[in-house]
Amino acid sequence: MGIVAGLDSSAEATRIVVCDADTGAVLKQGYAPHPSEGAEPHETDPQSWLLSLGEAAGGGVLEGVRAIGVSAQQHALVPLDAQGATVRPALVGSDKRMQATAADLADALDGGRAAWASAVGTVPGPAHQVTKLRWLARNEPENAARTAAVLQAHDWLVWQLLGRPTRRTTDRGGASGTGYWSAGEGVWRPDLAELALGHPVALPEVLGPSEAAGTTPEGLLIAPGTGETMAAAFGLGVRAGDAVVSLGGSGSVMAIHHEAIGDAAVTAFADATGMHLPVVRLLNAVRVLRGTAELLGTDLDGLSALALKSTPGAHGLVLLPYLAGERTPDLPYTAGTLSGLRRESMRPEHLARAAFEGMLCSVADALGVLRARGVEVERVFLLGSAAELPAVRAVAASLFGARVVVPQPADYAALGAARQAAWALGVHEGRLDPARPPAWQGAAAQVIEADEEERLVGAAVRQQYTAVREETHPGGLRGARAAVTPNRGRADLTRP
């Protein structure tokens, strides 16, 4: 009953949505960018998050709200001293200064990368908090020595909203991205935080998905909060059998699953509902399309129009889109490959088609990694500006072997935070089941499903791509081989 709010403090701004607690209908919204004066790259004064929150909430946006959920950028490290003051500006994002530190830390644990994946479901990377703790110890030893506790961005905001109580909290979704919490066992690994920082450090209490972090003196209930990725999945309404493909310059594929999966290829996140969120990352997505568009003297819309003038299989052209190296498969120092050049295939429309098919086949490889580990994928939610391109919509479903859902643009992380607030409020009042979130209406979306003929053609395109990938990089995706759809009824993809 009543209204709830979700706020998302991203890397750039604070967004607020105020929703009906029963239906999820959006009633009001607020927005404000973070102040950026004097900010160093990958360093942020956490006070800027509070300033933009106050501005976004201006004009009575939060009037009548009974509960608030908080989503915030992941991988932000807020080091606190023994009195709760910030030791230094928060370290945020994927900081290139951390690259050498991440490699060093991966080797610091007996057993290396495999041991990290077994312990916490991920291998330290430049973005992880555990890596930033190591960097702090190596580069700012005085600040490291003063660090008595660590929080993430959403942890810190929840703590501030509650008036900085003695108890500090987080949620399992945010904790799963730190590099020192085990998604499989559901416990902190303080020994790994100590390994990184050089001394023990206080870690926040991990709350259940519907457990309130506390109540303000004014009676406003504060939900546990979560990371942006988990909040967006919750706001979209994804469930078991769903995967979410995010297409930015790089890309990611994540899915809802009943158990943790963590190895060198899959990051074991937890979601905001008590389930798990295995993630496979790609270094190349829209950057492949932009590079091809520049080469052909056009933009993304023009590239899409060109691609649709070609035919499935791009007249035999295959682009392995590893322009920035690649993470899936693990080929950090490789380059892209263009195969199948013939005189008749050397046309702009065929290169454009090869770029789209290569990018989406690479995404299909990532989906295959998840499927090969027992993750069911029946629907694929496609996010990012590239999802709006007609060429992507025309071929994605046939290449993915699943229905494709293209949601309308919305503040899904803020919506997920609001849904979490409604859940925590309902449990607090005894109206909702702690194990079952409120059934809000799902995202408005276009659903694309390939027919049998399109699936056969898509399977043939995948087979053509896989043959080139295996010839060029043999065994690069051993774990995904079983997930590649066989070509039933062979198609000649070199014919116009």
SULLIN-V748242 format. One record per backbone hydrogen bond with DSSP energy under -0.5 kcal/mol. CO is the residue of the C=O (numbers start at 1). NH is the residue of the N-H. E is the energy in kcal/mol with one decimal. If there is no record, write none. Layout:
BEGIN
co | nh | e
CO | NH | E
CO | NH | E
END
This chain:
BEGIN
co | nh | e
2 | 21 | -2.4
3 | 66 | -2.5
3 | 67 | -0.5
4 | 19 | -3.0
5 | 69 | -2.3
6 | 17 | -2.5
7 | 9 | -0.5
7 | 71 | -3.3
8 | 10 | -1.0
8 | 15 | -2.3
9 | 73 | -2.3
12 | 34 | -2.8
13 | 10 | -2.2
14 | 32 | -1.8
15 | 8 | -3.0
16 | 30 | -2.2
17 | 6 | -2.6
17 | 19 | -0.5
18 | 27 | -3.8
18 | 28 | -1.3
19 | 4 | -2.5
20 | 24 | -2.4
23 | 441 | -1.3
25 | 20 | -2.2
28 | 18 | -2.8
30 | 16 | -2.8
32 | 14 | -3.0
36 | 39 | -1.9
40 | 43 | -2.1
42 | 92 | -1.7
44 | 46 | -0.7
44 | 90 | -2.7
45 | 48 | -2.6
46 | 49 | -1.2
46 | 50 | -1.1
47 | 51 | -2.3
48 | 52 | -2.2
49 | 53 | -1.8
50 | 54 | -2.5
51 | 55 | -1.9
52 | 56 | -2.8
53 | 57 | -1.9
55 | 58 | -1.4
57 | 61 | -0.7
57 | 62 | -0.7
58 | 61 | -0.6
60 | 63 | -1.5
62 | 65 | -1.9
64 | 3 | -0.5
66 | 221 | -2.1
67 | 5 | -2.5
68 | 223 | -2.9
69 | 7 | -2.4
70 | 226 | -2.1
71 | 9 | -2.8
72 | 228 | -1.7
73 | 76 | -0.5
74 | 93 | -0.5
75 | 77 | -0.6
76 | 78 | -0.6
77 | 79 | -0.6
77 | 91 | -1.9
78 | 151 | -2.1
79 | 87 | -2.6
79 | 88 | -0.5
80 | 148 | -2.9
80 | 149 | -1.7
81 | 84 | -1.8
85 | 81 | -2.7
90 | 44 | -2.2
90 | 92 | -0.6
91 | 77 | -2.9
93 | 95 | -1.1
95 | 98 | -2.1
96 | 99 | -1.4
98 | 102 | -2.8
99 | 103 | -1.8
100 | 104 | -2.3
101 | 105 | -2.7
102 | 106 | -2.3
103 | 107 | -1.3
104 | 108 | -0.7
105 | 108 | -0.7
105 | 109 | -0.7
109 | 112 | -2.9
111 | 114 | -0.8
111 | 115 | -0.8
112 | 116 | -1.9
113 | 117 | -2.6
114 | 118 | -2.0
115 | 119 | -2.2
116 | 120 | -2.9
116 | 121 | -0.6
116 | 122 | -0.7
117 | 121 | -1.3
121 | 268 | -2.7
125 | 128 | -0.9
126 | 95 | -0.7
128 | 132 | -1.8
129 | 133 | -2.3
130 | 134 | -1.7
131 | 135 | -2.5
132 | 136 | -2.4
133 | 137 | -2.2
134 | 138 | -2.0
135 | 139 | -2.8
136 | 140 | -2.4
140 | 144 | -2.6
141 | 145 | -2.4
142 | 146 | -1.4
143 | 147 | -1.0
144 | 147 | -0.7
146 | 148 | -0.6
148 | 202 | -2.9
149 | 80 | -3.0
151 | 78 | -3.0
152 | 156 | -2.6
153 | 157 | -2.2
154 | 158 | -2.2
155 | 159 | -2.4
156 | 160 | -2.2
157 | 161 | -2.7
158 | 162 | -1.7
159 | 164 | -3.1
160 | 163 | -1.7
168 | 205 | -2.7
170 | 207 | -2.6
171 | 175 | -2.5
172 | 176 | -1.8
174 | 177 | -1.5
175 | 178 | -1.7
178 | 130 | -2.3
180 | 189 | -3.4
181 | 183 | -0.7
182 | 186 | -2.2
182 | 187 | -0.9
187 | 182 | -3.1
189 | 192 | -1.5
189 | 193 | -1.3
190 | 194 | -2.5
191 | 195 | -2.2
192 | 196 | -1.8
193 | 197 | -2.6
194 | 198 | -2.9
202 | 150 | -1.7
205 | 170 | -2.6
205 | 207 | -0.7
207 | 172 | -0.7
208 | 211 | -1.5
214 | 222 | -2.9
216 | 219 | -2.6
219 | 221 | -0.6
220 | 216 | -2.5
221 | 68 | -2.3
221 | 223 | -0.5
222 | 213 | -2.7
222 | 214 | -1.2
226 | 72 | -1.2
227 | 231 | -2.6
228 | 232 | -2.8
229 | 233 | -2.0
230 | 234 | -2.1
231 | 235 | -2.7
232 | 236 | -2.2
233 | 237 | -1.1
233 | 238 | -1.8
236 | 443 | -1.0
239 | 242 | -2.1
241 | 378 | -3.5
241 | 379 | -2.0
242 | 256 | -1.6
243 | 381 | -3.3
244 | 246 | -0.6
244 | 254 | -2.2
245 | 247 | -0.6
245 | 383 | -3.2
246 | 248 | -0.8
246 | 252 | -1.6
247 | 386 | -0.6
248 | 286 | -3.0
249 | 285 | -2.3
249 | 287 | -1.4
250 | 248 | -2.4
251 | 282 | -2.9
252 | 246 | -2.4
253 | 280 | -3.0
254 | 244 | -3.3
255 | 278 | -0.6
256 | 241 | -0.8
257 | 276 | -2.5
266 | 263 | -1.8
267 | 269 | -1.3
267 | 279 | -2.3
269 | 277 | -2.9
275 | 271 | -1.9
276 | 257 | -2.2
277 | 269 | -1.0
278 | 255 | -1.5
279 | 267 | -3.0
280 | 253 | -2.8
282 | 251 | -2.5
285 | 288 | -1.6
285 | 289 | -0.9
286 | 290 | -2.8
287 | 291 | -2.3
288 | 292 | -2.0
289 | 293 | -2.7
290 | 294 | -2.4
291 | 295 | -1.9
292 | 296 | -1.9
293 | 298 | -2.8
294 | 297 | -1.0
299 | 303 | -2.7
300 | 304 | -2.3
301 | 305 | -2.2
302 | 306 | -2.3
303 | 307 | -2.6
304 | 308 | -1.7
306 | 309 | -1.8
306 | 310 | -0.5
307 | 310 | -1.3
311 | 314 | -2.4
313 | 316 | -1.6
314 | 317 | -1.8
318 | 320 | -0.6
318 | 339 | -3.0
319 | 321 | -0.8
320 | 322 | -1.3
320 | 337 | -1.8
321 | 323 | -1.4
322 | 325 | -1.4
325 | 324 | -0.8
326 | 331 | -2.2
329 | 331 | -1.6
331 | 326 | -1.5
331 | 334 | -1.3
337 | 320 | -3.1
337 | 339 | -0.6
339 | 318 | -2.5
342 | 345 | -0.8
342 | 346 | -0.8
343 | 346 | -0.9
345 | 347 | -2.1
347 | 350 | -0.7
347 | 351 | -1.9
348 | 352 | -2.5
349 | 353 | -2.1
350 | 354 | -2.4
351 | 355 | -1.9
352 | 356 | -1.9
353 | 357 | -2.9
354 | 358 | -2.7
355 | 359 | -2.3
356 | 360 | -2.5
357 | 361 | -2.6
358 | 362 | -1.9
359 | 363 | -1.7
360 | 364 | -2.3
361 | 365 | -2.1
362 | 366 | -1.7
363 | 367 | -2.4
364 | 368 | -2.2
365 | 369 | -1.8
366 | 370 | -1.5
367 | 371 | -2.6
368 | 372 | -2.6
369 | 373 | -0.5
370 | 373 | -1.2
370 | 375 | -2.1
371 | 374 | -1.9
376 | 241 | -0.5
378 | 403 | -1.7
379 | 243 | -2.3
379 | 381 | -0.5
380 | 382 | -0.5
380 | 405 | -3.0
381 | 245 | -3.5
381 | 383 | -0.6
383 | 247 | -2.1
384 | 387 | -1.6
385 | 388 | -1.6
386 | 389 | -1.5
389 | 392 | -0.6
389 | 393 | -2.0
390 | 394 | -2.0
391 | 395 | -1.0
392 | 395 | -0.6
392 | 396 | -2.2
395 | 399 | -1.8
396 | 400 | -2.6
397 | 401 | -1.4
397 | 402 | -1.0
403 | 380 | -2.8
404 | 406 | -0.5
404 | 448 | -3.4
405 | 382 | -3.0
405 | 407 | -0.7
406 | 446 | -2.2
410 | 412 | -1.8
411 | 415 | -2.4
412 | 416 | -2.5
413 | 417 | -2.0
414 | 418 | -2.2
415 | 419 | -2.5
416 | 420 | -2.1
417 | 421 | -1.9
418 | 422 | -2.3
419 | 423 | -2.0
420 | 424 | -2.7
421 | 425 | -2.5
422 | 426 | -2.3
423 | 427 | -2.4
424 | 428 | -2.5
425 | 429 | -1.9
426 | 431 | -2.9
426 | 432 | -1.3
427 | 430 | -1.2
433 | 436 | -1.8
438 | 440 | -1.6
444 | 408 | -3.2
446 | 406 | -3.1
448 | 404 | -3.1
451 | 455 | -2.3
452 | 456 | -2.1
453 | 457 | -2.3
454 | 458 | -2.7
455 | 459 | -2.5
456 | 460 | -1.8
457 | 461 | -2.2
458 | 462 | -2.5
459 | 463 | -2.3
460 | 464 | -2.3
461 | 465 | -2.4
462 | 466 | -3.1
463 | 467 | -2.4
464 | 468 | -1.6
465 | 469 | -2.6
466 | 470 | -2.9
467 | 471 | -1.9
468 | 472 | -2.3
469 | 473 | -3.3
473 | 476 | -1.9
475 | 478 | -1.1
477 | 480 | -1.5
477 | 481 | -0.6
478 | 481 | -1.0
480 | 483 | -1.6
480 | 484 | -0.5
481 | 484 | -1.5
486 | 488 | -1.2
487 | 489 | -0.7
491 | 493 | -0.9
492 | 495 | -0.7
493 | 315 | -0.5
493 | 316 | -0.6
END
